[in-house]
Amino acid sequence: MQITESLLLELHYIPSTLFLSEVSYVQFLERVHVSELKLRANGLWDVPHPWMNLLVPKSKIHEFADEVFGNILTDNINGPILMYPVNKTK
């Protein structure tokens, strides 16, 4: 856990946004499939659900988050949102 903490410090993340889920490797690999099953069960799988991966510069992340999570996304989002922090110096 000490290695993880030192790596997280390099990301300059907001501590209150951190959450931890311990799952097996197979559960990790199937995490999106689980969301698919939930969407199918609710009849929402055939509803358009665009998928996008973005790299956002550290200098713009607060502006991006405010706009996306404050103005664009609403409470009726019915699918997973995956965000991957990236250290651009690596």
Rosetta blueprint (number, residue, H / E / L):
1 M L
2 Q H
3 I H
4 T H
5 E H
6 S H
7 L H
8 L H
9 L H
10 E H
11 L H
12 H L
13 Y L
14 I L
15 P H
16 S H
17 T H
18 L L
19 F L
20 L L
21 S L
22 E L
23 V L
24 S L
25 Y H
26 V H
27 Q H
28 F H
29 L H
30 E L
31 R H
32 V H
33 H H
34 V H
35 S H
36 E H
37 L H
38 K H
39 L H
40 R H
41 A H
42 N L
43 G L
44 L L
45 W L
46 D L
47 V L
48 P L
49 H L
50 P L
51 W L
52 M L
53 N L
54 L L
55 L L
56 V L
57 P L
58 K H
59 S H
60 K H
61 I H
62 H H
63 E H
64 F H
65 A H
66 D H
67 E H
68 V H
69 F H
70 G H
71 N H
72 I H
73 L L
74 T L
75 D L
76 N L
77 I L
78 N L
79 G L
80 P L
81 I L
82 L L
83 M L
84 Y L
85 P L
86 V L
87 N L
88 K L
89 T L
90 K L
